[in-house]
Amino acid sequence: MDERKFYDELAAALDRIQLLLSRSLEVQEQSRETERAIHALEKQRTETTSGLLEYANTESALAQQRTGMAEERTALVREQTSLSTRSTELAAIRTDLSRDRTVIAGQRTDLAVLRTDFSRARTNLAEQRTRMADTRTIFSKVRTELARERTYLALIRTGLALLVLSVGFFRLFSLSLWSVFDAALGLGSLAMAFAGLSGYWRSSRLIKMLETGTVEARELTS
């Protein structure tokens, strides 16, 4: 009788061990899925970093363009100085040669036209600088939103990790006093993941709006 009871207890213990092994296999499978999700998030973060490098290269190109425009502006100032010197010489010639006053007046009119053209060129350069400043502002806003995306992705990853941890605790302890803690941990991780997804969607939408140059994106980031 005792031997049969011992065999029954041994069989029950083996069943419990088999159940624990199956649960352990399920937990390991969930851990592998979580690692794959984390790997995908890391890959997305690498792509985001590549995008930031492209924006940095674009900013460098804009800086080179600004340097070229500064050199052009210096050349224009030099030309304007030479034109002023020429105007002084023409005034002296007009005093000495009153008979050629009509010809000198025509030259003075030509110089006035040239000054007008230079003024228009300076106005166009000022407008270009204004547009470049707006573009640089948009790039800085995009860079800020990309940083927010990385933060939201980290929040999603943390929420998923906590969710896996709560499921693991629940499978380990089943229904017990730890179930309250497991439930709270699971709800908190779901809330964290939902907040991360919501923020990531909002940042992605804002980045697309900024890239298309819509007025709504500027109003949202102002």
C-alpha positions in Angstrom: 0.0 0.0 0.0 2.8 2.4 0.9 4.7 1.5 -2.2 1.7 2.3 -4.4 1.2 5.6 -2.6 4.9 6.4 -3.2 4.5 5.7 -6.9 1.4 7.9 -7.1 3.2 10.7 -5.4 6.2 10.2 -7.8 3.9 10.3 -10.8 2.3 13.5 -9.6 5.7 15.1 -9.0 6.8 14.1 -12.5 3.6 15.6 -13.9 4.3 18.9 -12.1 7.9 18.9 -13.3 6.7 18.3 -16.9 4.2 21.2 -16.5 7.0 23.5 -15.2 9.3 22.5 -18.1 6.5 23.3 -20.6 6.0 26.7 -19.0 9.7 27.3 -19.0 9.8 26.6 -22.8 6.9 29.0 -23.3 8.7 31.7 -21.4 11.8 31.1 -23.4 9.9 31.4 -26.6 8.3 34.7 -25.5 11.8 35.9 -24.5 13.1 35.1 -28.0 10.2 37.1 -29.6 10.9 40.0 -27.3 14.6 39.9 -28.3 13.5 40.0 -32.0 11.3 43.0 -31.3 14.1 44.7 -29.5 16.5 44.0 -32.5 13.9 45.5 -34.9 13.7 48.6 -32.7 17.5 48.9 -32.6 17.5 48.6 -36.4 15.0 51.4 -36.6 17.0 53.6 -34.3 20.1 53.0 -36.6 18.0 54.1 -39.6 16.9 57.2 -37.6 20.6 58.0 -36.8 21.4 57.7 -40.5 18.6 60.2 -41.2 20.2 62.6 -38.7 23.6 62.2 -40.4 21.9 63.1 -43.7 20.4 66.2 -42.1 23.8 67.2 -40.7 25.3 66.8 -44.2 22.5 69.0 -45.5 23.3 71.7 -42.9 27.0 71.5 -43.8 26.0 72.1 -47.5 23.9 75.1 -46.5 26.8 76.5 -44.5 29.0 76.3 -47.6 26.3 78.0 -49.6 26.2 80.8 -47.0 30.0 81.2 -47.2 29.7 81.5 -51.0 27.0 84.1 -50.7 29.2 86.0 -48.2 32.0 86.1 -50.7 29.6 87.3 -53.4 28.4 90.0 -51.0 32.0 91.1 -50.4 32.6 91.3 -54.1 29.5 93.4 -54.5 30.7 95.8 -51.8 34.0 96.1 -53.6 32.3 96.8 -56.8 30.1 99.4 -55.1 33.2 101.1 -53.6 34.8 101.2 -57.1 31.6 102.7 -58.5 31.6 105.3 -55.8 35.2 106.2 -56.7 34.2 106.4 -60.3 31.3 108.7 -59.5 33.7 111.1 -57.7 36.0 111.1 -60.6 33.1 111.8 -62.9 32.1 114.7 -60.7 35.6 116.2 -61.0 35.6 115.7 -64.8 32.1 117.4 -64.9 33.6 120.5 -63.1 36.5 120.7 -65.4 34.7 119.9 -68.6 31.3 121.7 -68.6 30.9 121.1 -72.3 30.8 117.3 -71.8 28.1 117.6 -69.1 25.4 115.9 -71.2 27.7 112.8 -71.7 28.6 112.7 -68.0 24.9 113.0 -67.1 24.2 109.9 -69.3 27.0 108.0 -67.6 25.5 109.1 -64.2 22.2 107.7 -65.3 23.8 104.4 -66.2 25.5 104.2 -62.8 22.1 104.8 -61.1 20.7 101.9 -63.1 23.6 99.7 -62.0 23.1 100.7 -58.3 19.4 99.8 -58.7 20.4 96.4 -60.1 22.8 95.9 -57.2 20.1 96.9 -54.8 17.8 94.3 -56.3 20.6 91.7 -56.1 21.1 92.5 -52.4 17.3 92.2 -51.9 17.3 88.8 -53.5 20.2 87.7 -51.4 18.4 88.8 -48.3 15.3 86.8 -49.3 17.5 83.8 -49.9 19.0 84.1 -46.5 15.5 84.4 -45.0 14.4 81.2 -46.7 17.5 79.4 -45.6 16.9 80.4 -42.1 13.4 79.0 -42.3 14.8 75.8 -43.7 17.4 75.6 -40.9 14.6 76.1 -38.3 12.6 73.3 -39.9 15.6 71.0 -39.8 16.2 71.7 -36.1 12.5 70.9 -35.4 12.8 67.7 -37.3 15.9 66.8 -35.4 14.0 67.5 -32.1 11.1 65.3 -33.2 13.5 62.5 -34.2 14.9 62.6 -30.7 11.4 62.4 -29.3 10.8 59.4 -31.5 13.8 57.6 -30.0 12.5 58.4 -26.5 9.1 57.0 -27.4 10.7 53.9 -28.9 12.6 53.3 -25.6 9.3 53.7 -23.7 7.7 51.1 -25.9 10.6 48.7 -25.4 10.5 49.2 -21.6 6.7 48.6 -21.6 7.1 45.4 -23.6 9.8 44.2 -21.3 7.7 44.9 -18.2 4.7 43.1 -19.9 6.8 40.0 -20.5 8.1 40.2 -17.0 4.5 40.4 -15.6 3.4 37.4 -17.8 6.4 35.5 -16.6 5.6 36.2 -12.9 2.0 35.2 -13.5 3.0 31.9 -15.1 5.5 31.3 -12.4 3.2 32.0 -9.4 -0.2 31.5 -11.1 -3.1 32.7 -8.9 -1.7 33.9 -5.6 -1.0 37.1 -3.7 1.5 38.0 -6.4 -1.3 38.1 -9.0 -2.2 41.6 -7.9 1.3 42.8 -8.4 1.4 40.9 -11.8 -1.8 42.6 -12.9 -0.6 46.1 -11.8 2.7 45.5 -13.6 0.9 44.3 -16.7 -1.5 47.2 -16.8 1.3 49.7 -16.2 3.4 48.2 -19.0 0.5 48.3 -21.4 -0.2 51.9 -20.5 3.5 52.7 -21.0 3.6 50.9 -24.3 0.4 52.7 -25.4 1.8 56.1 -24.4 5.0 55.3 -26.4 3.0 54.3 -29.5 0.8 57.4 -29.2 3.8 59.7 -28.9 5.7 57.9 -31.7 2.7 58.2 -34.0 2.3 61.9 -33.2 6.0 62.6 -33.7 6.1 60.7 -37.1 3.0 62.6 -38.3 4.6 65.9 -37.3 7.9 65.0 -39.0 6.0 64.2 -42.3 4.1 67.5 -42.0 7.4 69.4 -41.4 9.1 67.7 -44.4 6.1 68.7 -46.6 6.3 72.2 -45.3 2.7 72.5 -44.2 1.5 75.5 -42.1 -0.1 73.2 -39.5 3.3 71.6 -38.6 4.8 75.1 -38.1 1.9 76.1 -35.9 2.2 72.8 -33.8 5.9 73.3 -33.2 5.8 77.1 -32.6 
